[in-house]
Amino acid sequence: MIRLFKILTVSSLFYFSNAFAVLEIEITQGADNAMPIAILPFDSQVTGVIRNDLKNSGKFRLVETADPEAWRSQKVEGVVTGQIKELGGGQLQVTFKLLDVYSKNKLEKEFTVKTEQLRKLAHHISDMIYQQLTGDRGIFSTKIAYILVSERHGRHAKYKFQVADSDGYNPHTLLVSNFPLMSPAWSPDGRKIAYVSFEGNRAAIYVQDIATGSRRVISKFPGINGAPAWSPDGRKIALVLTQTGYPKIYILDVATSRLERITDDWYADTEPSWSPDGKSLIFTSDRGGIGSPQIYRIDIESKQVERITYSGSYNARAAYTSNGKAIVMLHKDGNMFSIAEQDLQSGRITVLTQFGLNESPSVAPNGKMIVYATNHNGRGMLAEVSIDGRVKLLLPAGDGAVQEPAWSPFIN
Amino acid sequence: MRIFRLLAIITLSFCACACSHFKSGSSQDATQVSGLGDPDGFADENSSNRLKAPYNQVYHFGFNKYDVNQDDIASINVQASYLIAHTSAKVRLEGNADERGSREYNIALGWKRAKAVAAILKQQGVSDSQIATVSYGKEKPIAAGHDESAYSQNRRVDLVYEAK
């Protein structure tokens, strides 16, 4: 059953001077088993953000009443209240309380923040509420990196590499280029992003420090320099080079710049992604048939290769979910390119998207949501789907086509 | 409260980064100052490749195909003869794919096409040092549509002179 919700545009958001929604979240399908909660307004800015966060997670249904009798009849499981006090000098004291109706547990916190930090605090409070009520860590304080393509005229376009809050607010541009930008990949500590840039009409992989904006080239060989992926310990980057004449997977030691070739033959191998234990890589290869890429796993030490996907003629761009028990990938389903999950033990594939041309799935650090790029009415935009397929969100962009989202790790 | 000090640092550094970014318009920052457009245009804008050199060329490929069309061999040979006679001339072969499928896998497909054209140039005797190969995958489509007519225009290798 598809329930359509219209996005609530909260006028009070003007309060946050630099909050600008490039991406506006629209829920296209909500979870049927959403948990009823009540959020009593104590500050329109803070509660506005918390309400949007919790509603857009698909896990909660907001009950619009302050009447305890109605909470009981509507089976409300959590009640959020709070207070905000001006301390002077641009400082605010924010107190919030969450009453878990069933366990009778109370979560109570007090913060002192500057006015411009209110939005971040609101996301932090959403994270605490989410964790208390679901047992999983919230992702409202995480970020999403993506490529924004605008002004396309034939071969030429403007490419912006941006990082925004996971709800689309506070976009920051890290790079503007007249050459394509691709494949952003977060370092596990969330401080750096590796990406591919074609400036000067040559492919190169850069690593950019998010805080300082400074960047350095880590790979600029003739031919392909592509698909960077950080190892879980952040010491190595798997990438694709064509030093043998064919696209092959390599591992670069970030500190020593030592390069090791991992795959070897005349097929096209690309899109390496690390297992959570850092001992193996999954990658896309056409070794099973030209035009029919599938996902393979290679043990880094023994170099033993094993095929992972058998269902469908096209599986690519795979990544492990956070617990390592499943992979999420691009899966061709009839004429459609869908986002799918494959359970590694049973081999069972679950297609998570229903329509159109979808690509570039990236899993949230708590493993509960996937952000991906979709073509909606001829426009490139981001969308999200929960790992169980129950919640779907569309994040329309204000201007241009948004592609290649990469969800950050937890940042703290 | 540690988290908020940290968040503040991140916010400030984002700002610092954005500011320094817009200040540095130096020529070293090629991504900021590069121009648009190729002075000679491309053959596909005039419907077919000219059997003259040195001219930028476009070679199209079939669906799932990475071998050069027989019709294009004569045109590639004309450019090869020019390159052999002019050893300071340089070309860039840009491999491209249609929009279907994953971005990095399409980079691999564009690469195969660019290598196929490079192989013919080298077979004719063009030096390796005169050929640069890059794959744009599906990042630089010519045609914007989502149908076979757009796809067939986008499965191509652009031969571009970097020096004549």
Interface residues (C-beta under 8 A of the other chain):
Chain A: F111 T112 V113 K114 E116 Q117 K120 L121 H124 R152 H153 G154 R155 H156 V163 H172 T173 L174 L175 V176 S177 N178 F179 P180 M182 S183 S197 F198 E199 G200 N201 R202 A203 I210 A211 T212 G213 P222 G223 I224 G226 A227 V240 T242 G245 P247 A268 D269 T270 E271 T284 D286 I290 G291 P293 Y314 A316 R317 L330 K332 F337 L357 E359 S360 N375 G378 Q403 E404 I411 N412
Chain B: M1 I3 F4 L6 L7 A8 I9 I10 T11 S13 F14 A16 C17 A18 S20 H21 A30 T31 Q32 S34 G35 L36 G37 N64 R92 E94 E99 R100 G101 S102 R103 E104 Y105 I107 A108 L109 W111 K112 K115 A132 T133 V134 S135 Y136 G137 E139 K140 P141 I142 A144 H146 D158 V160
